[in-house]
Amino acid sequence: MMIYSVFGRLVGVKRDGNRWLLFNVNRNERKYSRIYDVIIPDFLSEDEIPRWLDDIYHEAASAEYPDVVRVE
């Protein structure tokens, strides 16, 4: 699973067959819960995921957390 800091919020992205799945991540407890209300298009490449997350969650950007960054 790829884990991103999306403007300070940890989000996991995992490929399952032909589709991308999105998860809330708690790294301390290594727990993941599915996010069902956001869809990542199946045709996106792994390299395009950060830009997509930025587009979806850009309202959460702040001076402290201005970017989407892969952390794992």
C-alpha positions as CSV (number, residue, x, y, z in Angstrom):
1,M,0.0,0.0,0.0
2,M,1.2,3.5,-0.8
3,I,0.7,5.9,2.0
4,Y,0.5,9.7,1.4
5,S,0.2,12.7,3.7
6,V,-2.6,14.5,2.0
7,F,-2.4,18.0,3.5
8,G,-1.6,16.3,6.9
9,R,-4.1,13.5,6.6
10,L,-2.7,10.0,6.1
11,V,-4.4,8.2,3.1
12,G,-3.5,4.8,1.7
13,V,-3.9,3.8,-1.9
14,K,-3.8,0.2,-3.0
15,R,-4.3,-1.5,-6.4
16,D,-6.8,-4.3,-6.3
17,G,-7.0,-5.9,-9.8
18,N,-8.1,-3.2,-12.2
19,R,-9.1,-0.6,-9.6
20,W,-7.6,1.7,-7.0
21,L,-8.8,1.5,-3.4
22,L,-8.5,4.4,-1.0
23,F,-8.1,4.1,2.8
24,N,-7.8,6.3,5.9
25,V,-4.6,5.2,7.7
26,N,-3.6,5.1,11.3
27,R,0.2,4.4,11.2
28,N,0.5,4.0,15.0
29,E,-1.9,1.1,15.1
30,R,-1.5,0.0,11.5
31,K,-5.2,0.2,10.9
32,Y,-6.9,1.0,7.7
33,S,-10.5,1.9,6.9
34,R,-11.9,2.2,3.4
35,I,-12.9,5.5,2.0
36,Y,-15.9,4.8,-0.3
37,D,-17.0,8.3,-1.3
38,V,-13.9,9.1,-3.3
39,I,-13.1,7.2,-6.5
40,I,-9.7,7.1,-8.1
41,P,-10.1,6.4,-11.9
42,D,-8.8,3.0,-12.8
43,F,-6.8,4.4,-15.7
44,L,-4.5,6.6,-13.6
45,S,-0.9,5.4,-13.2
46,E,0.8,5.2,-9.9
47,D,2.7,8.4,-10.7
48,E,-0.6,10.3,-11.3
49,I,-2.1,9.4,-7.9
50,P,-0.6,12.4,-5.9
51,R,-1.9,14.9,-8.4
52,W,-5.4,13.3,-8.2
53,L,-5.4,13.4,-4.4
54,D,-4.3,17.0,-4.6
55,D,-7.2,17.8,-6.9
56,I,-9.8,16.0,-4.7
57,Y,-8.6,17.3,-1.3
58,H,-7.1,20.7,-2.1
59,E,-9.6,22.5,0.2
60,A,-7.7,20.9,3.1
61,A,-4.4,22.6,2.2
62,S,-2.9,24.9,4.8
63,A,0.4,26.7,5.4
64,E,1.5,23.9,7.7
65,Y,0.5,21.2,5.1
66,P,0.6,22.6,1.6
67,D,1.3,19.4,-0.3
68,V,0.5,15.8,-1.0
69,V,3.6,13.8,-0.1
70,R,4.2,10.0,-0.3
71,V,5.4,8.8,3.1
72,E,5.5,5.1,2.4
